[in-house]
Amino acid sequence: MGAFLVTLAQIGSNTGSVSNVLVIFTVWGVLWLVSQNRSPRSTGKHEVLPGPRQIPVLGRIHDLPRQHTWLKFKEWAGIYGPIYSTSMLGAKFLILSDEKIVEDILVKRARIYSDRPPIRSLFDSKSTYGSMEYLPLMGKNKYWSRQRRWVHASLNSATDAQYHGVIDFEVKRWIFRLIGEPDNFSRSLEDMASKIICTLTWDDHSVSEQNRESAWKLLNQFSPSGPITNVVTPLWDLPLWANPWKRSEIKRHDEQKAFWMERFLTTREKFEKGIQRPCWTTQYIKNAKTSQLSGDSEAASCIGMLAIIGVFTISSPLHYFLMAMVHHQEWLTKCQREIDEACNGSMPTFRDAPNLPILRACINETMRWRPAGPLEKPVFSHLTVFYYLILSNILTQRTFDQSGGSSQAGQPTRSHYPSIPTQKGCHGSVGASAPALANQ
């Protein structure tokens, strides 16, 4: 208990905004809520799983870093095996690190293990109470089902239309900006991704910066490295006057909701005047009467989440692709030579993909080597290659090393192994002796 009080004192000294009264309420709230949620370990026929030794009340929250938490999970997997358990403030977690176990539970038994845990620092993240706002975080309910169907149909129509040329146009714009501002490549790369998705969503690239900022704030809100309430979850239940984290989320939520609704209403106004070009919002407006979505509020949130999701899931892998090309220019040379030969001096497009096996191999390997998840800001200090999923309090850590090489190294030659999930459909000959993209 002494360690727990020290942790609270450190929180107060770091933030400078937590008074002695707040600390007292925090201690009371944590102890009371944990006492309500604690459950004894099974002593029946079920075998107790291995795992790190648990400290009463705290579990192992004291030695889990708030950033790059999955590195600690990997370290424990090396000690306790492919499946082990741990806890944080009374909450139980099952950590999986073997692909066969992951497949058995999350694929073959998907009906049982397809739900999502609640995000403590978001209001009704699972839409349990009908908020209908965060499609990727929703539980398996009617809101998730109907929004998922609508999004699936919308994405398919955009794919069939080759995204109306939006991607090709914005890539050219970004290259022009990159030539003039090479030191600003990271910010401009994120802005390019935001411009693409804002154009597809509302046909208005001018709001790309506002959308990017909104995406960052939401990402931070449910990240382990975000508000302390994502780690010390009972703090979220403090009274509003003593709860700076909840007050901050109310402000963020209201601003984001207002932004989505303003975009939706502006697009509809232009559509009614006959000056709005096709986009996902107009696609809904045309079929609103027959749509399964409940109305403007749900539609604005569903479409707005598409705009949020499309920023960092695109820009994050692109950051790593650029990094790999800079540090291993032998692969950059191979890709450039292939593009010159296949495209006759023109910029490559989707139509050229079948003739660019080396480039496809490098792209696919980047997606395997540094995928968009875990949801962390791209940095160059990751020590291993895996991602985790959170489904019904299951943290899943997964690695790909079926080719016999180190999963920590980026190796485009993995395209020779079609059994690797991320490499299916890429059958170019790269050369068996090719070096790894990176080993850091």
Summary of the structure (lengths in Angstrom):
residues: 440
radius of gyration: 23.8
end to end distance: 39.4
largest distance: 70.7
contacts: 1263
relative contact order: 0.10
helix: 58%
strand: 5%
